[in-house]
């Protein structure tokens, strides 16, 4: 996926077609380093995404889901 900017807000990514649920899952992913608050001291500060890190995570996530699906079909 091509991103127009190196750092984007959640709203901009949603306008590109990513869902709110997917972005929230990315934020909550253990060990992630690509999503952070613009001002961590403020509760309502918007999240900023490093698009290069997000893309790497998205590809890894898709590969893991494919492996799980393959395992499920071979177990039966």
CORDA-V691152 format. One record per residue. N is the residue number from 1. RES is the residue in one letter. SS is DSSP state (alpha for helix, beta for strand, coil for the rest). PHI is phi in radians with two decimals (999 if undefined). OMEGA is omega in degrees with one decimal (* if undefined). Layout:
[[N | RES | SS | PHI | OMEGA] [N | RES | SS | PHI | OMEGA]]
This chain:
[[1 | X | coil | 999 | 179.6] [2 | X | coil | -1.69 | 178.7] [3 | X | coil | -1.95 | -177.5] [4 | X | coil | -1.28 | -178.3] [5 | X | coil | -2.33 | 178.5] [6 | X | coil | -1.27 | 177.1] [7 | X | beta | -2.26 | -177.2] [8 | X | beta | -2.38 | 176.3] [9 | X | beta | -1.48 | -179.1] [10 | X | alpha | -1.00 | -178.6] [11 | X | alpha | -1.08 | 179.6] [12 | X | alpha | -1.14 | 178.5] [13 | X | alpha | -1.20 | 177.0] [14 | X | alpha | -1.15 | 177.0] [15 | X | alpha | -1.14 | 177.8] [16 | X | coil | -1.45 | 175.9] [17 | X | coil | 2.05 | 176.6] [18 | X | coil | -1.34 | -176.6] [19 | X | coil | -1.53 | 178.0] [20 | X | alpha | -1.07 | 179.9] [21 | X | alpha | -1.06 | -179.7] [22 | X | alpha | -1.12 | 180.0] [23 | X | alpha | -1.18 | 176.8] [24 | X | alpha | -1.14 | 176.4] [25 | X | alpha | -1.15 | 177.0] [26 | X | alpha | -1.13 | 178.4] [27 | X | alpha | -1.10 | -175.7] [28 | X | alpha | -1.49 | -178.6] [29 | X | coil | -1.08 | 179.6] [30 | X | coil | -1.11 | 176.7] [31 | X | coil | 1.40 | -178.8] [32 | X | coil | -1.21 | -179.7] [33 | X | coil | -2.24 | -174.3] [34 | X | coil | -1.83 | -180.0] [35 | X | beta | -2.13 | -178.8] [36 | X | beta | -2.65 | 177.6] [37 | X | beta | -1.37 | 178.7] [38 | X | coil | -1.08 | 175.8] [39 | X | coil | -2.32 | -174.6] [40 | X | coil | -1.06 | -179.2] [41 | X | coil | -1.36 | 179.8] [42 | X | coil | -1.80 | -176.9] [43 | X | coil | -1.12 | -174.9] [44 | X | coil | -1.73 | 178.7] [45 | X | coil | -1.13 | -178.7] [46 | X | coil | -1.27 | 175.6] [47 | X | beta | -1.43 | 175.8] [48 | X | beta | -2.01 | -178.6] [49 | X | beta | -1.97 | 168.1] [50 | X | beta | -1.38 | -170.7] [51 | X | alpha | -1.16 | 178.0] [52 | X | alpha | -1.17 | 177.3] [53 | X | alpha | -1.16 | 178.2] [54 | X | alpha | -1.08 | -179.3] [55 | X | alpha | -1.14 | 176.9] [56 | X | alpha | -1.06 | 179.2] [57 | X | alpha | -1.13 | -178.5] [58 | X | alpha | -1.09 | 179.3] [59 | X | alpha | -1.19 | 177.8] [60 | X | alpha | -1.06 | -179.9] [61 | X | alpha | -1.10 | 179.3] [62 | X | alpha | -1.12 | 178.4] [63 | X | alpha | -1.12 | 178.2] [64 | X | alpha | -1.11 | 179.5] [65 | X | alpha | -1.13 | 177.9] [66 | X | alpha | -1.13 | 178.4] [67 | X | alpha | -1.11 | 179.0] [68 | X | alpha | -1.11 | 179.0] [69 | X | alpha | -1.11 | 179.0] [70 | X | alpha | -1.15 | 178.9] [71 | X | alpha | -1.13 | 179.9] [72 | X | alpha | -1.11 | -178.0] [73 | X | alpha | -1.31 | -178.7] [74 | X | alpha | -1.52 | -178.6] [75 | X | alpha | -1.27 | -176.0] [76 | X | coil | -1.08 | *]]
